[in-house]
Amino acid sequence: MSTEITTAFVKQFTDGITLLQQQMGSNLRGGVSVEANIKGDRAFFDQVDATNMAQITTRHGDTTLTDTPHRRRMVTLSPYEVADLVDRVDKIRTLNDPTNSYVKSFAAAAGRQIDDTVIAAFDATAKTGVDGSGSDAFDTTNYQIVHGGTGLTTAKIVQARQILESAENNEGGGDDEWFFVTNAAGRQDLLTDAQFQDSDFNSVKALVNGEVNQWLGFTFLKSERLSITGSTRSNFAWRKGSMKLAIGQEARGFIDVLPGKRHSTQVRYEMDLGAVRMDQKGVVEVQVTE
């Protein structure tokens, strides 16, 4: 039983139990490629890298064979859960049964766990090779824009786009959609950026409603869970297919009466998932100073 349940004991002036401000669900799931129904504790994804043609210099010669470069990425899945008990006496002493509120709170926690898993995978060392024993560290030399003591600027976003373009990332729908994730501070930086405010430069008219949704080919997502070291926050620009979310078990909830716990009601949520950066060429870290 939650030791904080006593805060909800009967107060005749309260109408119900409300959830405090929190991120309700996942903000990033729609921006990554999702592979569902994974069996086992890990999954492998095979890839074919670029190759080149050979010039034919003789007539009736032998065919020139090429060893097509194959790559493989491994993702490890981890199980997660959140659970709490509601004693029968709790239901008697509270005006409102907290069970439904627990379900909503736990579902929101599951969504946030998805985002945390994806965010960690953006610049993590990816497991590679036949059995996952190889590694591919994030390339901070070519795919990282250093903070430079400034917040999020139009220049940094333009540079991120140039990096993705130079790496021959396709643009379009599906796995070829481009995304950019930042937090409220990053959005504020953009909304006060003189170049972003220039109507000749910015056709989105973001200042009308204070939102940044799509700009320079990126769909902007918001997350307050991006990692920060000191005053340096990591934002990311990426092609959708370059980030993989592997789901072994979608988030699901259970409400059970436990006889061994004096018939208390147990509310429980569980899920099984992992994420991996599928290729370095499709992910750019954009550092900002807060």
ChimeraX commands (.cxc) that place a marker at each C-alpha (Angstrom):
marker #1 position 0.00,0.00,0.00 radius 0.5
marker #1 position 1.28,3.47,-0.83 radius 0.5
marker #1 position 2.45,5.23,2.31 radius 0.5
marker #1 position 1.00,8.44,0.86 radius 0.5
marker #1 position -2.61,7.18,0.58 radius 0.5
marker #1 position -3.45,8.93,3.84 radius 0.5
marker #1 position -3.34,12.28,2.03 radius 0.5
marker #1 position -6.57,11.28,0.31 radius 0.5
marker #1 position -8.46,10.27,3.48 radius 0.5
marker #1 position -11.90,11.81,3.72 radius 0.5
marker #1 position -12.05,15.57,3.39 radius 0.5
marker #1 position -15.62,16.66,2.80 radius 0.5
marker #1 position -14.53,19.65,0.68 radius 0.5
marker #1 position -12.88,17.60,-2.05 radius 0.5
marker #1 position -14.74,16.40,-5.14 radius 0.5
marker #1 position -12.29,13.93,-6.62 radius 0.5
marker #1 position -8.74,12.76,-7.19 radius 0.5
marker #1 position -6.88,14.64,-9.91 radius 0.5
marker #1 position -3.53,13.91,-11.48 radius 0.5
marker #1 position -0.89,16.56,-10.99 radius 0.5
marker #1 position 0.84,18.08,-14.02 radius 0.5
marker #1 position 2.90,15.47,-15.81 radius 0.5
marker #1 position 3.68,14.22,-19.31 radius 0.5
marker #1 position 0.72,12.04,-20.24 radius 0.5
marker #1 position 2.04,9.36,-22.57 radius 0.5
marker #1 position 4.90,9.25,-25.07 radius 0.5
marker #1 position 5.94,12.29,-27.10 radius 0.5
marker #1 position 8.57,10.53,-29.20 radius 0.5
marker #1 position 7.05,7.20,-30.22 radius 0.5
marker #1 position 5.53,8.68,-33.37 radius 0.5
marker #1 position 8.96,9.92,-34.44 radius 0.5
marker #1 position 10.76,6.57,-34.50 radius 0.5
marker #1 position 10.42,3.31,-36.41 radius 0.5
marker #1 position 8.59,0.75,-34.27 radius 0.5
marker #1 position 9.10,-3.02,-34.40 radius 0.5
marker #1 position 6.44,-4.77,-32.34 radius 0.5
marker #1 position 5.96,-8.35,-31.10 radius 0.5
marker #1 position 9.65,-9.04,-30.49 radius 0.5
marker #1 position 10.26,-12.52,-29.07 radius 0.5
marker #1 position 13.09,-13.03,-26.62 radius 0.5
marker #1 position 15.25,-10.54,-24.75 radius 0.5
marker #1 position 17.01,-9.16,-27.84 radius 0.5
marker #1 position 16.41,-8.55,-31.52 radius 0.5
marker #1 position 18.67,-8.23,-34.57 radius 0.5
marker #1 position 18.09,-5.99,-37.57 radius 0.5
marker #1 position 20.03,-6.69,-40.77 radius 0.5
marker #1 position 21.13,-3.88,-43.07 radius 0.5
marker #1 position 22.88,-3.47,-46.42 radius 0.5
marker #1 position 25.33,-0.61,-46.82 radius 0.5
marker #1 position 26.24,1.32,-49.98 radius 0.5
marker #1 position 28.40,-0.26,-52.69 radius 0.5
marker #1 position 30.01,0.91,-55.95 radius 0.5
marker #1 position 29.94,-0.18,-59.56 radius 0.5
marker #1 position 33.07,-1.30,-61.42 radius 0.5
marker #1 position 33.90,-0.01,-64.88 radius 0.5
marker #1 position 33.91,-2.58,-67.69 radius 0.5
marker #1 position 37.19,-2.27,-69.59 radius 0.5
marker #1 position 37.23,-5.47,-71.68 radius 0.5
marker #1 position 34.88,-7.31,-74.03 radius 0.5
marker #1 position 33.65,-10.79,-73.16 radius 0.5
marker #1 position 35.38,-10.62,-69.82 radius 0.5
marker #1 position 34.37,-12.18,-66.54 radius 0.5
marker #1 position 31.69,-10.55,-64.42 radius 0.5
marker #1 position 33.15,-8.48,-61.61 radius 0.5
marker #1 position 31.66,-9.57,-58.31 radius 0.5
marker #1 position 31.27,-7.23,-55.37 radius 0.5
marker #1 position 31.14,-8.17,-51.70 radius 0.5
marker #1 position 27.99,-6.30,-50.74 radius 0.5
marker #1 position 28.57,-4.81,-47.27 radius 0.5
marker #1 position 26.13,-6.16,-44.68 radius 0.5
marker #1 position 25.54,-4.62,-41.28 radius 0.5
marker #1 position 23.58,-5.76,-38.25 radius 0.5
marker #1 position 22.19,-3.90,-35.25 radius 0.5
marker #1 position 21.18,-5.52,-31.97 radius 0.5
marker #1 position 18.72,-4.13,-29.47 radius 0.5
marker #1 position 18.30,-5.51,-25.96 radius 0.5
marker #1 position 14.85,-5.39,-24.42 radius 0.5
marker #1 position 14.25,-4.65,-20.75 radius 0.5
marker #1 position 11.09,-5.27,-18.71 radius 0.5
marker #1 position 9.53,-2.47,-16.67 radius 0.5
marker #1 position 6.69,-2.35,-14.19 radius 0.5
marker #1 position 4.90,-0.05,-11.77 radius 0.5
marker #1 position 2.40,-1.28,-9.18 radius 0.5
marker #1 position 0.62,-0.23,-6.01 radius 0.5
marker #1 position -1.99,-1.60,-3.63 radius 0.5
marker #1 position -5.30,-0.11,-2.59 radius 0.5
marker #1 position -6.43,-1.62,0.72 radius 0.5
marker #1 position -10.12,-2.24,1.23 radius 0.5
marker #1 position -10.07,0.12,4.18 radius 0.5
marker #1 position -8.59,2.82,1.92 radius 0.5
marker #1 position -11.71,2.72,-0.24 radius 0.5
marker #1 position -13.86,3.15,2.85 radius 0.5
marker #1 position -11.88,6.09,4.20 radius 0.5
marker #1 position -11.62,8.00,0.95 radius 0.5
marker #1 position -14.46,9.70,-0.86 radius 0.5
marker #1 position -13.02,8.53,-4.17 radius 0.5
marker #1 position -11.68,5.13,-5.14 radius 0.5
marker #1 position -8.06,5.86,-6.22 radius 0.5
marker #1 position -7.87,2.78,-8.46 radius 0.5
marker #1 position -8.82,4.60,-11.67 radius 0.5
marker #1 position -6.40,7.42,-10.96 radius 0.5
marker #1 position -3.61,4.90,-10.40 radius 0.5
marker #1 position -4.35,3.31,-13.78 radius 0.5
marker #1 position -4.10,6.70,-15.52 radius 0.5
marker #1 position -0.91,7.58,-13.66 radius 0.5
marker #1 position 0.74,4.26,-14.48 radius 0.5
marker #1 position -0.23,4.49,-18.15 radius 0.5
marker #1 position 1.39,7.92,-18.29 radius 0.5
marker #1 position 4.52,6.50,-16.65 radius 0.5
marker #1 position 4.70,3.84,-19.36 radius 0.5
marker #1 position 4.65,6.51,-22.05 radius 0.5
marker #1 position 7.42,8.43,-20.35 radius 0.5
marker #1 position 9.50,5.25,-20.11 radius 0.5
marker #1 position 9.26,4.88,-23.89 radius 0.5
marker #1 position 10.66,8.40,-24.30 radius 0.5
marker #1 position 13.46,7.78,-21.80 radius 0.5
marker #1 position 14.45,4.63,-23.67 radius 0.5
marker #1 position 14.52,6.40,-27.05 radius 0.5
marker #1 position 16.40,9.42,-25.70 radius 0.5
marker #1 position 19.08,7.20,-24.15 radius 0.5
marker #1 position 19.53,5.39,-27.48 radius 0.5
marker #1 position 20.09,8.56,-29.55 radius 0.5
marker #1 position 23.78,8.83,-28.65 radius 0.5
marker #1 position 24.40,5.49,-26.92 radius 0.5
marker #1 position 26.93,2.98,-28.22 radius 0.5
marker #1 position 24.98,0.62,-30.48 radius 0.5
marker #1 position 25.62,-3.12,-30.47 radius 0.5
marker #1 position 26.59,-4.52,-33.87 radius 0.5
marker #1 position 27.82,-7.68,-35.58 radius 0.5
marker #1 position 26.52,-11.21,-35.97 radius 0.5
marker #1 position 25.97,-11.71,-32.26 radius 0.5
marker #1 position 25.95,-8.13,-31.03 radius 0.5
marker #1 position 29.53,-8.29,-29.76 radius 0.5
marker #1 position 30.61,-5.34,-31.90 radius 0.5
marker #1 position 29.98,-1.71,-31.10 radius 0.5
marker #1 position 29.29,1.57,-32.87 radius 0.5
marker #1 position 29.94,4.60,-30.67 radius 0.5
marker #1 position 28.23,7.89,-31.44 radius 0.5
marker #1 position 30.33,9.97,-33.85 radius 0.5
marker #1 position 30.82,13.24,-31.97 radius 0.5
marker #1 position 33.25,14.50,-34.61 radius 0.5
marker #1 position 30.86,14.62,-37.55 radius 0.5
marker #1 position 27.39,14.36,-36.03 radius 0.5
marker #1 position 27.54,16.62,-33.00 radius 0.5
marker #1 position 26.95,20.38,-33.01 radius 0.5
marker #1 position 28.63,21.78,-29.90 radius 0.5
marker #1 position 26.73,24.23,-27.72 radius 0.5
marker #1 position 29.07,27.19,-28.32 radius 0.5
marker #1 position 27.69,28.85,-25.21 radius 0.5
marker #1 position 24.35,29.56,-26.89 radius 0.5
marker #1 position 20.85,28.16,-26.75 radius 0.5
marker #1 position 18.93,26.72,-29.69 radius 0.5
marker #1 position 19.38,28.94,-32.74 radius 0.5
marker #1 position 18.23,28.87,-36.33 radius 0.5
marker #1 position 21.88,28.48,-37.34 radius 0.5
marker #1 position 22.18,25.22,-35.38 radius 0.5
marker #1 position 19.03,23.81,-36.96 radius 0.5
marker #1 position 20.25,24.79,-40.43 radius 0.5
marker #1 position 23.58,23.10,-39.66 radius 0.5
marker #1 position 21.81,19.94,-38.47 radius 0.5
marker #1 position 19.85,19.87,-41.70 radius 0.5
marker #1 position 23.03,20.31,-43.72 radius 0.5
marker #1 position 24.65,17.36,-41.91 radius 0.5
marker #1 position 21.67,15.09,-42.62 radius 0.5
marker #1 position 21.54,16.21,-46.25 radius 0.5
marker #1 position 25.26,15.65,-46.73 radius 0.5
marker #1 position 24.86,12.11,-45.43 radius 0.5
marker #1 position 22.31,11.43,-48.22 radius 0.5
marker #1 position 19.33,10.97,-45.88 radius 0.5
marker #1 position 16.14,10.68,-47.91 radius 0.5
marker #1 position 13.28,13.06,-47.18 radius 0.5
marker #1 position 9.63,12.15,-47.42 radius 0.5
marker #1 position 6.99,10.20,-45.58 radius 0.5
marker #1 position 7.20,7.05,-43.49 radius 0.5
marker #1 position 10.72,6.20,-42.33 radius 0.5
marker #1 position 12.09,9.14,-44.33 radius 0.5
marker #1 position 10.38,11.80,-42.22 radius 0.5
marker #1 position 12.74,14.12,-40.34 radius 0.5
marker #1 position 12.25,15.06,-36.69 radius 0.5
marker #1 position 13.78,17.46,-34.18 radius 0.5
marker #1 position 13.26,17.23,-30.43 radius 0.5
marker #1 position 13.81,20.08,-28.00 radius 0.5
marker #1 position 12.31,21.27,-24.72 radius 0.5
marker #1 position 10.40,24.37,-23.66 radius 0.5
marker #1 position 13.63,26.35,-23.27 radius 0.5
marker #1 position 14.64,25.45,-26.83 radius 0.5
marker #1 position 11.28,26.53,-28.19 radius 0.5
marker #1 position 11.59,29.81,-26.32 radius 0.5
marker #1 position 15.05,30.33,-27.83 radius 0.5
marker #1 position 13.61,29.90,-31.31 radius 0.5
marker #1 position 10.58,32.10,-30.73 radius 0.5
marker #1 position 12.87,34.94,-29.64 radius 0.5
marker #1 position 15.46,34.36,-32.38 radius 0.5
marker #1 position 15.48,37.38,-34.69 radius 0.5
marker #1 position 15.99,35.28,-37.81 radius 0.5
marker #1 position 13.19,32.91,-36.85 radius 0.5
marker #1 position 10.87,35.88,-36.36 radius 0.5
marker #1 position 11.68,37.23,-39.82 radius 0.5
marker #1 position 8.56,36.63,-41.93 radius 0.5
marker #1 position 10.69,36.39,-45.07 radius 0.5
marker #1 position 12.66,33.57,-43.48 radius 0.5
marker #1 position 9.92,31.86,-41.52 radius 0.5
marker #1 position 6.72,30.93,-43.33 radius 0.5
marker #1 position 5.37,28.91,-40.39 radius 0.5
marker #1 position 4.15,31.98,-38.52 radius 0.5
marker #1 position 4.93,30.22,-35.26 radius 0.5
marker #1 position 4.58,33.40,-33.23 radius 0.5
marker #1 position 0.83,33.45,-33.88 radius 0.5
marker #1 position 0.22,30.65,-31.39 radius 0.5
marker #1 position 3.62,30.23,-29.74 radius 0.5
marker #1 position 4.21,26.77,-31.20 radius 0.5
marker #1 position 6.94,25.34,-33.39 radius 0.5
marker #1 position 5.51,22.39,-35.29 radius 0.5
marker #1 position 7.23,22.08,-38.66 radius 0.5
marker #1 position 10.15,24.05,-39.95 radius 0.5
marker #1 position 13.04,23.51,-42.39 radius 0.5
marker #1 position 11.71,20.04,-43.16 radius 0.5
marker #1 position 11.67,18.95,-39.51 radius 0.5
marker #1 position 8.66,17.94,-37.47 radius 0.5
marker #1 position 9.34,19.36,-34.02 radius 0.5
marker #1 position 8.65,17.29,-30.93 radius 0.5
marker #1 position 8.82,18.49,-27.34 radius 0.5
marker #1 position 10.39,16.70,-24.39 radius 0.5
marker #1 position 11.42,17.92,-20.96 radius 0.5
marker #1 position 13.29,14.64,-20.43 radius 0.5
marker #1 position 16.29,15.34,-22.66 radius 0.5
marker #1 position 19.59,14.74,-20.87 radius 0.5
marker #1 position 21.54,17.67,-19.46 radius 0.5
marker #1 position 25.13,17.78,-18.18 radius 0.5
marker #1 position 25.86,20.90,-16.21 radius 0.5
marker #1 position 24.24,23.58,-18.36 radius 0.5
marker #1 position 24.58,21.65,-21.65 radius 0.5
marker #1 position 21.35,20.12,-22.95 radius 0.5
marker #1 position 21.28,17.61,-25.82 radius 0.5
marker #1 position 18.69,18.14,-28.55 radius 0.5
marker #1 position 18.51,15.75,-31.51 radius 0.5
marker #1 position 17.68,15.87,-35.21 radius 0.5
marker #1 position 17.09,12.58,-36.99 radius 0.5
marker #1 position 15.50,10.62,-39.79 radius 0.5
marker #1 position 12.68,8.43,-38.47 radius 0.5
marker #1 position 14.09,5.16,-39.82 radius 0.5
marker #1 position 17.43,5.83,-38.11 radius 0.5
marker #1 position 15.91,5.20,-34.68 radius 0.5
marker #1 position 14.30,1.86,-33.84 radius 0.5
marker #1 position 11.96,1.17,-30.92 radius 0.5
marker #1 position 11.60,-2.56,-30.30 radius 0.5
marker #1 position 8.52,-3.67,-28.36 radius 0.5
marker #1 position 8.37,-7.11,-26.78 radius 0.5
marker #1 position 5.25,-6.34,-24.78 radius 0.5
marker #1 position 3.12,-3.26,-25.21 radius 0.5
marker #1 position 2.19,-1.48,-22.00 radius 0.5
marker #1 position -0.71,-3.30,-20.37 radius 0.5
marker #1 position -2.43,-2.91,-17.06 radius 0.5
marker #1 position -3.84,-5.33,-14.52 radius 0.5
marker #1 position -6.29,-4.80,-11.68 radius 0.5
marker #1 position -6.40,-7.80,-9.37 radius 0.5
marker #1 position -7.74,-8.59,-5.93 radius 0.5
marker #1 position -5.02,-10.30,-3.86 radius 0.5
marker #1 position -6.37,-12.63,-1.14 radius 0.5
marker #1 position -2.90,-12.87,0.40 radius 0.5
marker #1 position -2.90,-9.10,0.91 radius 0.5
marker #1 position -6.24,-8.97,2.79 radius 0.5
marker #1 position -8.03,-8.77,-0.55 radius 0.5
marker #1 position -6.40,-5.48,-1.42 radius 0.5
marker #1 position -6.68,-4.32,-5.01 radius 0.5
marker #1 position -3.38,-4.33,-6.88 radius 0.5
marker #1 position -2.99,-1.96,-9.81 radius 0.5
marker #1 position -0.05,-2.92,-12.02 radius 0.5
marker #1 position 1.37,-1.87,-15.38 radius 0.5
marker #1 position 4.11,-3.68,-17.29 radius 0.5
marker #1 position 5.94,-3.40,-20.58 radius 0.5
marker #1 position 9.04,-4.77,-22.34 radius 0.5
marker #1 position 11.03,-2.63,-24.75 radius 0.5
marker #1 position 14.37,-1.40,-26.03 radius 0.5
marker #1 position 15.71,1.10,-28.58 radius 0.5
marker #1 position 18.76,1.44,-30.80 radius 0.5
marker #1 position 20.26,3.95,-33.22 radius 0.5
marker #1 position 20.09,2.12,-36.54 radius 0.5
marker #1 position 22.72,4.19,-38.33 radius 0.5
marker #1 position 24.94,7.11,-37.41 radius 0.5
marker #1 position 24.31,9.04,-40.60 radius 0.5
marker #1 position 20.71,9.71,-39.63 radius 0.5
marker #1 position 21.12,11.18,-36.13 radius 0.5
marker #1 position 22.63,14.54,-35.17 radius 0.5
marker #1 position 23.12,15.79,-31.61 radius 0.5
marker #1 position 22.52,19.52,-31.22 radius 0.5
marker #1 position 23.92,20.84,-27.96 radius 0.5
marker #1 position 22.55,23.98,-26.37 radius 0.5
marker #1 position 23.42,25.97,-23.29 radius 0.5
marker #1 position 20.66,26.62,-20.79 radius 0.5
marker link #1:1,2 radius 0.2
marker link #1:2,3 radius 0.2
marker link #1:3,4 radius 0.2
marker link #1:4,5 radius 0.2
marker link #1:5,6 radius 0.2
marker link #1:6,7 radius 0.2
marker link #1:7,8 radius 0.2
marker link #1:8,9 radius 0.2
marker link #1:9,10 radius 0.2
marker link #1:10,11 radius 0.2
marker link #1:11,12 radius 0.2
marker link #1:12,13 radius 0.2
marker link #1:13,14 radius 0.2
marker link #1:14,15 radius 0.2
marker link #1:15,16 radius 0.2
marker link #1:16,17 radius 0.2
marker link #1:17,18 radius 0.2
marker link #1:18,19 radius 0.2
marker link #1:19,20 radius 0.2
marker link #1:20,21 radius 0.2
marker link #1:21,22 radius 0.2
marker link #1:22,23 radius 0.2
marker link #1:23,24 radius 0.2
marker link #1:24,25 radius 0.2
marker link #1:25,26 radius 0.2
marker link #1:26,27 radius 0.2
marker link #1:27,28 radius 0.2
marker link #1:28,29 radius 0.2
marker link #1:29,30 radius 0.2
marker link #1:30,31 radius 0.2
marker link #1:31,32 radius 0.2
marker link #1:32,33 radius 0.2
marker link #1:33,34 radius 0.2
marker link #1:34,35 radius 0.2
marker link #1:35,36 radius 0.2
marker link #1:36,37 radius 0.2
marker link #1:37,38 radius 0.2
marker link #1:38,39 radius 0.2
marker link #1:39,40 radius 0.2
marker link #1:40,41 radius 0.2
marker link #1:41,42 radius 0.2
marker link #1:42,43 radius 0.2
marker link #1:43,44 radius 0.2
marker link #1:44,45 radius 0.2
marker link #1:45,46 radius 0.2
marker link #1:46,47 radius 0.2
marker link #1:47,48 radius 0.2
marker link #1:48,49 radius 0.2
marker link #1:49,50 radius 0.2
marker link #1:50,51 radius 0.2
marker link #1:51,52 radius 0.2
marker link #1:52,53 radius 0.2
marker link #1:53,54 radius 0.2
marker link #1:54,55 radius 0.2
marker link #1:55,56 radius 0.2
marker link #1:56,57 radius 0.2
marker link #1:57,58 radius 0.2
marker link #1:58,59 radius 0.2
marker link #1:59,60 radius 0.2
marker link #1:60,61 radius 0.2
marker link #1:61,62 radius 0.2
marker link #1:62,63 radius 0.2
marker link #1:63,64 radius 0.2
marker link #1:64,65 radius 0.2
marker link #1:65,66 radius 0.2
marker link #1:66,67 radius 0.2
marker link #1:67,68 radius 0.2
marker link #1:68,69 radius 0.2
marker link #1:69,70 radius 0.2
marker link #1:70,71 radius 0.2
marker link #1:71,72 radius 0.2
marker link #1:72,73 radius 0.2
marker link #1:73,74 radius 0.2
marker link #1:74,75 radius 0.2
marker link #1:75,76 radius 0.2
marker link #1:76,77 radius 0.2
marker link #1:77,78 radius 0.2
marker link #1:78,79 radius 0.2
marker link #1:79,80 radius 0.2
marker link #1:80,81 radius 0.2
marker link #1:81,82 radius 0.2
marker link #1:82,83 radius 0.2
marker link #1:83,84 radius 0.2
marker link #1:84,85 radius 0.2
marker link #1:85,86 radius 0.2
marker link #1:86,87 radius 0.2
marker link #1:87,88 radius 0.2
marker link #1:88,89 radius 0.2
marker link #1:89,90 radius 0.2
marker link #1:90,91 radius 0.2
marker link #1:91,92 radius 0.2
marker link #1:92,93 radius 0.2
marker link #1:93,94 radius 0.2
marker link #1:94,95 radius 0.2
marker link #1:95,96 radius 0.2
marker link #1:96,97 radius 0.2
marker link #1:97,98 radius 0.2
marker link #1:98,99 radius 0.2
marker link #1:99,100 radius 0.2
marker link #1:100,101 radius 0.2
marker link #1:101,102 radius 0.2
marker link #1:102,103 radius 0.2
marker link #1:103,104 radius 0.2
marker link #1:104,105 radius 0.2
marker link #1:105,106 radius 0.2
marker link #1:106,107 radius 0.2
marker link #1:107,108 radius 0.2
marker link #1:108,109 radius 0.2
marker link #1:109,110 radius 0.2
marker link #1:110,111 radius 0.2
marker link #1:111,112 radius 0.2
marker link #1:112,113 radius 0.2
marker link #1:113,114 radius 0.2
marker link #1:114,115 radius 0.2
marker link #1:115,116 radius 0.2
marker link #1:116,117 radius 0.2
marker link #1:117,118 radius 0.2
marker link #1:118,119 radius 0.2
marker link #1:119,120 radius 0.2
marker link #1:120,121 radius 0.2
marker link #1:121,122 radius 0.2
marker link #1:122,123 radius 0.2
marker link #1:123,124 radius 0.2
marker link #1:124,125 radius 0.2
marker link #1:125,126 radius 0.2
marker link #1:126,127 radius 0.2
marker link #1:127,128 radius 0.2
marker link #1:128,129 radius 0.2
marker link #1:129,130 radius 0.2
marker link #1:130,131 radius 0.2
marker link #1:131,132 radius 0.2
marker link #1:132,133 radius 0.2
marker link #1:133,134 radius 0.2
marker link #1:134,135 radius 0.2
marker link #1:135,136 radius 0.2
marker link #1:136,137 radius 0.2
marker link #1:137,138 radius 0.2
marker link #1:138,139 radius 0.2
marker link #1:139,140 radius 0.2
marker link #1:140,141 radius 0.2
marker link #1:141,142 radius 0.2
marker link #1:142,143 radius 0.2
marker link #1:143,144 radius 0.2
marker link #1:144,145 radius 0.2
marker link #1:145,146 radius 0.2
marker link #1:146,147 radius 0.2
marker link #1:147,148 radius 0.2
marker link #1:148,149 radius 0.2
marker link #1:149,150 radius 0.2
marker link #1:150,151 radius 0.2
marker link #1:151,152 radius 0.2
marker link #1:152,153 radius 0.2
marker link #1:153,154 radius 0.2
marker link #1:154,155 radius 0.2
marker link #1:155,156 radius 0.2
marker link #1:156,157 radius 0.2
marker link #1:157,158 radius 0.2
marker link #1:158,159 radius 0.2
marker link #1:159,160 radius 0.2
marker link #1:160,161 radius 0.2
marker link #1:161,162 radius 0.2
marker link #1:162,163 radius 0.2
marker link #1:163,164 radius 0.2
marker link #1:164,165 radius 0.2
marker link #1:165,166 radius 0.2
marker link #1:166,167 radius 0.2
marker link #1:167,168 radius 0.2
marker link #1:168,169 radius 0.2
marker link #1:169,170 radius 0.2
marker link #1:170,171 radius 0.2
marker link #1:171,172 radius 0.2
marker link #1:172,173 radius 0.2
marker link #1:173,174 radius 0.2
marker link #1:174,175 radius 0.2
marker link #1:175,176 radius 0.2
marker link #1:176,177 radius 0.2
marker link #1:177,178 radius 0.2
marker link #1:178,179 radius 0.2
marker link #1:179,180 radius 0.2
marker link #1:180,181 radius 0.2
marker link #1:181,182 radius 0.2
marker link #1:182,183 radius 0.2
marker link #1:183,184 radius 0.2
marker link #1:184,185 radius 0.2
marker link #1:185,186 radius 0.2
marker link #1:186,187 radius 0.2
marker link #1:187,188 radius 0.2
marker link #1:188,189 radius 0.2
marker link #1:189,190 radius 0.2
marker link #1:190,191 radius 0.2
marker link #1:191,192 radius 0.2
marker link #1:192,193 radius 0.2
marker link #1:193,194 radius 0.2
marker link #1:194,195 radius 0.2
marker link #1:195,196 radius 0.2
marker link #1:196,197 radius 0.2
marker link #1:197,198 radius 0.2
marker link #1:198,199 radius 0.2
marker link #1:199,200 radius 0.2
marker link #1:200,201 radius 0.2
marker link #1:201,202 radius 0.2
marker link #1:202,203 radius 0.2
marker link #1:203,204 radius 0.2
marker link #1:204,205 radius 0.2
marker link #1:205,206 radius 0.2
marker link #1:206,207 radius 0.2
marker link #1:207,208 radius 0.2
marker link #1:208,209 radius 0.2
marker link #1:209,210 radius 0.2
marker link #1:210,211 radius 0.2
marker link #1:211,212 radius 0.2
marker link #1:212,213 radius 0.2
marker link #1:213,214 radius 0.2
marker link #1:214,215 radius 0.2
marker link #1:215,216 radius 0.2
marker link #1:216,217 radius 0.2
marker link #1:217,218 radius 0.2
marker link #1:218,219 radius 0.2
marker link #1:219,220 radius 0.2
marker link #1:220,221 radius 0.2
marker link #1:221,222 radius 0.2
marker link #1:222,223 radius 0.2
marker link #1:223,224 radius 0.2
marker link #1:224,225 radius 0.2
marker link #1:225,226 radius 0.2
marker link #1:226,227 radius 0.2
marker link #1:227,228 radius 0.2
marker link #1:228,229 radius 0.2
marker link #1:229,230 radius 0.2
marker link #1:230,231 radius 0.2
marker link #1:231,232 radius 0.2
marker link #1:232,233 radius 0.2
marker link #1:233,234 radius 0.2
marker link #1:234,235 radius 0.2
marker link #1:235,236 radius 0.2
marker link #1:236,237 radius 0.2
marker link #1:237,238 radius 0.2
marker link #1:238,239 radius 0.2
marker link #1:239,240 radius 0.2
marker link #1:240,241 radius 0.2
marker link #1:241,242 radius 0.2
marker link #1:242,243 radius 0.2
marker link #1:243,244 radius 0.2
marker link #1:244,245 radius 0.2
marker link #1:245,246 radius 0.2
marker link #1:246,247 radius 0.2
marker link #1:247,248 radius 0.2
marker link #1:248,249 radius 0.2
marker link #1:249,250 radius 0.2
marker link #1:250,251 radius 0.2
marker link #1:251,252 radius 0.2
marker link #1:252,253 radius 0.2
marker link #1:253,254 radius 0.2
marker link #1:254,255 radius 0.2
marker link #1:255,256 radius 0.2
marker link #1:256,257 radius 0.2
marker link #1:257,258 radius 0.2
marker link #1:258,259 radius 0.2
marker link #1:259,260 radius 0.2
marker link #1:260,261 radius 0.2
marker link #1:261,262 radius 0.2
marker link #1:262,263 radius 0.2
marker link #1:263,264 radius 0.2
marker link #1:264,265 radius 0.2
marker link #1:265,266 radius 0.2
marker link #1:266,267 radius 0.2
marker link #1:267,268 radius 0.2
marker link #1:268,269 radius 0.2
marker link #1:269,270 radius 0.2
marker link #1:270,271 radius 0.2
marker link #1:271,272 radius 0.2
marker link #1:272,273 radius 0.2
marker link #1:273,274 radius 0.2
marker link #1:274,275 radius 0.2
marker link #1:275,276 radius 0.2
marker link #1:276,277 radius 0.2
marker link #1:277,278 radius 0.2
marker link #1:278,279 radius 0.2
marker link #1:279,280 radius 0.2
marker link #1:280,281 radius 0.2
marker link #1:281,282 radius 0.2
marker link #1:282,283 radius 0.2
marker link #1:283,284 radius 0.2
marker link #1:284,285 radius 0.2
marker link #1:285,286 radius 0.2
marker link #1:286,287 radius 0.2
marker link #1:287,288 radius 0.2
marker link #1:288,289 radius 0.2
marker link #1:289,290 radius 0.2
view
